[in-house]
Amino acid sequence: MICPKCKTEYRERYTKCSQCGEDLIENDAAKQNGRENWLLKFGETTAKRAISVLFFLGLFPLFFTSILFGKYLYLTNLYEKDIWFTQNGQRMYTSTMVNNKPLGFLGGLVFFVVTVLAWKVLCELFIIIFRAIEIYTQKNRIR
């Protein structure tokens, strides 16, 4: 059971919210109601939902930044590639400098994984901080 007004959760045996006096509704109905119009209602979105949306939106810049980082590694790291060829019946050898594709790909992938983990930790800290602020304001709203 959950209060539709202050979003406080209760066990099944309760019917009224102890904080605001509203009739409680089923969790499934509250979740479905929250999914339908959370984008249209300002001030009623929970910190967890807002930070979750922020996390997934933040993945796009991380992805493009990791592509740029991988491209940077690809373009700035060269290695010498051997070239053998035959000219006038003689076997010739030369070398040329080529860009390092595997390093660029793996570097970009590692950069993406590390930044996503750091972004996840940061978003989890945001959830803890904002949830504490929500609880604090809910407790002080009663008084």
C-alpha positions as a Markdown table, in Angstrom:
| # | Residue | x | y | z |
|---|---|---|---|---|
| 1 | Met | 0.0 | 0.0 | 0.0 |
| 2 | Ile | 1.2 | 3.5 | -0.8 |
| 3 | Cys | 0.0 | 7.0 | -0.1 |
| 4 | Pro | -0.8 | 8.8 | -3.4 |
| 5 | Lys | -0.1 | 12.2 | -1.9 |
| 6 | Cys | 3.2 | 11.8 | 0.0 |
| 7 | Lys | 4.4 | 8.5 | -1.6 |
| 8 | Thr | 5.0 | 6.9 | 1.8 |
| 9 | Glu | 4.8 | 3.0 | 1.6 |
| 10 | Tyr | 2.8 | 1.0 | 4.2 |
| 11 | Arg | 2.1 | -2.7 | 4.9 |
| 12 | Glu | -1.0 | -4.3 | 3.5 |
| 13 | Arg | -3.1 | -4.0 | 6.7 |
| 14 | Tyr | -3.1 | -0.1 | 6.7 |
| 15 | Thr | -5.8 | 1.9 | 4.9 |
| 16 | Lys | -4.9 | 5.5 | 5.8 |
| 17 | Cys | -1.7 | 7.5 | 5.7 |
| 18 | Ser | -0.4 | 8.4 | 9.1 |
| 19 | Gln | 1.3 | 11.5 | 7.8 |
| 20 | Cys | -1.4 | 13.2 | 5.7 |
| 21 | Gly | -4.6 | 11.1 | 6.3 |
| 22 | Glu | -5.1 | 10.1 | 2.6 |
| 23 | Asp | -6.6 | 6.8 | 1.7 |
| 24 | Leu | -3.9 | 4.3 | 0.6 |
| 25 | Ile | -3.9 | 2.7 | -2.8 |
| 26 | Glu | -2.3 | -0.5 | -4.1 |
| 27 | Asn | 1.4 | -0.4 | -5.0 |
| 28 | Asp | 0.7 | -1.7 | -8.5 |
| 29 | Ala | -1.9 | 1.0 | -9.2 |
| 30 | Ala | 0.5 | 3.7 | -7.9 |
| 31 | Lys | 3.3 | 2.5 | -10.0 |
| 32 | Gln | 1.1 | 2.3 | -13.1 |
| 33 | Asn | -0.2 | 5.8 | -12.4 |
| 34 | Gly | 3.3 | 7.1 | -11.8 |
| 35 | Arg | 4.5 | 5.6 | -15.1 |
| 36 | Glu | 1.8 | 7.2 | -17.2 |
| 37 | Asn | 2.3 | 10.8 | -16.2 |
| 38 | Trp | 5.6 | 11.3 | -14.3 |
| 39 | Leu | 6.9 | 13.4 | -17.1 |
| 40 | Leu | 4.0 | 15.9 | -16.9 |
| 41 | Lys | 3.9 | 16.4 | -13.2 |
| 42 | Phe | 6.6 | 18.6 | -11.7 |
| 43 | Gly | 7.4 | 18.5 | -8.1 |
| 44 | Glu | 6.0 | 14.9 | -7.6 |
| 45 | Thr | 8.9 | 12.9 | -9.1 |
| 46 | Thr | 10.9 | 11.0 | -6.6 |
| 47 | Ala | 14.7 | 11.5 | -6.3 |
| 48 | Lys | 15.3 | 7.9 | -7.3 |
| 49 | Arg | 13.3 | 8.3 | -10.5 |
| 50 | Ala | 14.9 | 11.6 | -11.4 |
| 51 | Ile | 18.4 | 10.4 | -10.8 |
| 52 | Ser | 17.6 | 7.2 | -12.8 |
| 53 | Val | 16.6 | 9.3 | -15.8 |
| 54 | Leu | 19.7 | 11.4 | -15.3 |
| 55 | Phe | 21.9 | 8.3 | -15.3 |
| 56 | Phe | 20.5 | 7.0 | -18.6 |
| 57 | Leu | 20.6 | 10.4 | -20.2 |
| 58 | Gly | 24.2 | 10.8 | -19.1 |
| 59 | Leu | 25.2 | 7.6 | -20.9 |
| 60 | Phe | 24.9 | 9.3 | -24.3 |
| 61 | Pro | 27.6 | 11.9 | -23.7 |
| 62 | Leu | 29.8 | 9.2 | -22.1 |
| 63 | Phe | 29.4 | 7.1 | -25.2 |
| 64 | Phe | 30.4 | 9.9 | -27.6 |
| 65 | Thr | 33.3 | 10.9 | -25.4 |
| 66 | Ser | 34.6 | 7.4 | -25.4 |
| 67 | Ile | 34.4 | 7.3 | -29.2 |
| 68 | Leu | 36.4 | 10.5 | -29.3 |
| 69 | Phe | 38.9 | 9.1 | -26.9 |
| 70 | Gly | 39.3 | 5.9 | -28.9 |
| 71 | Lys | 39.7 | 8.0 | -32.1 |
| 72 | Tyr | 42.4 | 10.1 | -30.4 |
| 73 | Leu | 44.3 | 6.9 | -29.4 |
| 74 | Tyr | 43.9 | 5.5 | -32.9 |
| 75 | Leu | 45.2 | 8.7 | -34.5 |
| 76 | Thr | 48.1 | 9.4 | -32.2 |
| 77 | Asn | 49.6 | 5.9 | -31.7 |
| 78 | Leu | 51.4 | 4.6 | -34.7 |
| 79 | Tyr | 53.3 | 1.4 | -35.2 |
| 80 | Glu | 55.7 | 0.2 | -37.9 |
| 81 | Lys | 54.2 | -2.3 | -40.4 |
| 82 | Asp | 56.5 | -4.4 | -42.6 |
| 83 | Ile | 55.9 | -4.5 | -46.3 |
| 84 | Trp | 57.5 | -7.2 | -48.5 |
| 85 | Phe | 57.2 | -6.9 | -52.3 |
| 86 | Thr | 59.0 | -8.2 | -55.4 |
| 87 | Gln | 60.5 | -5.8 | -58.0 |
| 88 | Asn | 62.4 | -6.9 | -61.0 |
| 89 | Gly | 62.7 | -10.4 | -59.6 |
| 90 | Gln | 64.2 | -9.2 | -56.3 |
| 91 | Arg | 62.5 | -9.4 | -53.0 |
| 92 | Met | 62.3 | -5.9 | -51.4 |
| 93 | Tyr | 61.5 | -4.9 | -47.9 |
| 94 | Thr | 60.2 | -1.6 | -46.5 |
| 95 | Ser | 58.1 | -0.4 | -43.6 |
| 96 | Thr | 55.4 | 2.2 | -43.1 |
| 97 | Met | 53.8 | 3.7 | -40.1 |
| 98 | Val | 50.1 | 2.9 | -39.6 |
| 99 | Asn | 47.5 | 3.8 | -37.0 |
| 100 | Asn | 46.8 | 1.4 | -34.2 |
| 101 | Lys | 43.2 | 0.4 | -34.6 |
| 102 | Pro | 43.1 | -2.3 | -31.8 |
| 103 | Leu | 44.5 | 0.2 | -29.3 |
| 104 | Gly | 41.9 | 2.8 | -30.3 |
| 105 | Phe | 39.0 | 0.4 | -30.1 |
| 106 | Leu | 40.1 | -1.2 | -26.8 |
| 107 | Gly | 41.0 | 2.2 | -25.3 |
| 108 | Gly | 37.6 | 3.6 | -26.2 |
| 109 | Leu | 35.9 | 0.6 | -24.7 |
| 110 | Val | 37.8 | 0.6 | -21.5 |
| 111 | Phe | 37.3 | 4.4 | -21.2 |
| 112 | Phe | 33.5 | 3.8 | -21.6 |
| 113 | Val | 33.3 | 1.1 | -19.0 |
| 114 | Val | 35.3 | 3.1 | -16.4 |
| 115 | Thr | 33.3 | 6.3 | -17.0 |
| 116 | Val | 30.0 | 4.4 | -16.8 |
| 117 | Leu | 31.1 | 2.9 | -13.4 |
| 118 | Ala | 32.1 | 6.3 | -12.1 |
| 119 | Trp | 28.9 | 7.8 | -13.4 |
| 120 | Lys | 26.9 | 5.0 | -11.7 |
| 121 | Val | 28.7 | 5.6 | -8.3 |
| 122 | Leu | 28.0 | 9.4 | -8.6 |
| 123 | Cys | 24.3 | 8.9 | -9.4 |
| 124 | Glu | 24.0 | 6.5 | -6.4 |
| 125 | Leu | 25.5 | 9.1 | -4.2 |
| 126 | Phe | 23.0 | 11.7 | -5.6 |
| 127 | Ile | 20.2 | 9.3 | -4.8 |
| 128 | Ile | 21.4 | 8.9 | -1.2 |
| 129 | Ile | 21.7 | 12.7 | -0.7 |
| 130 | Phe | 18.4 | 13.6 | -2.3 |
| 131 | Arg | 16.5 | 10.8 | -0.6 |
| 132 | Ala | 17.9 | 12.0 | 2.7 |
| 133 | Ile | 16.6 | 15.5 | 1.8 |
| 134 | Glu | 13.2 | 14.1 | 0.8 |
| 135 | Ile | 12.9 | 12.3 | 4.2 |
| 136 | Tyr | 14.0 | 15.4 | 6.1 |
| 137 | Thr | 11.4 | 17.6 | 4.3 |
| 138 | Gln | 8.7 | 15.0 | 4.8 |
| 139 | Lys | 9.3 | 14.8 | 8.5 |
| 140 | Asn | 9.4 | 18.6 | 8.8 |
| 141 | Arg | 6.2 | 19.0 | 6.8 |
| 142 | Ile | 4.2 | 17.3 | 9.5 |
| 143 | Arg | 5.2 | 19.7 | 12.3 |
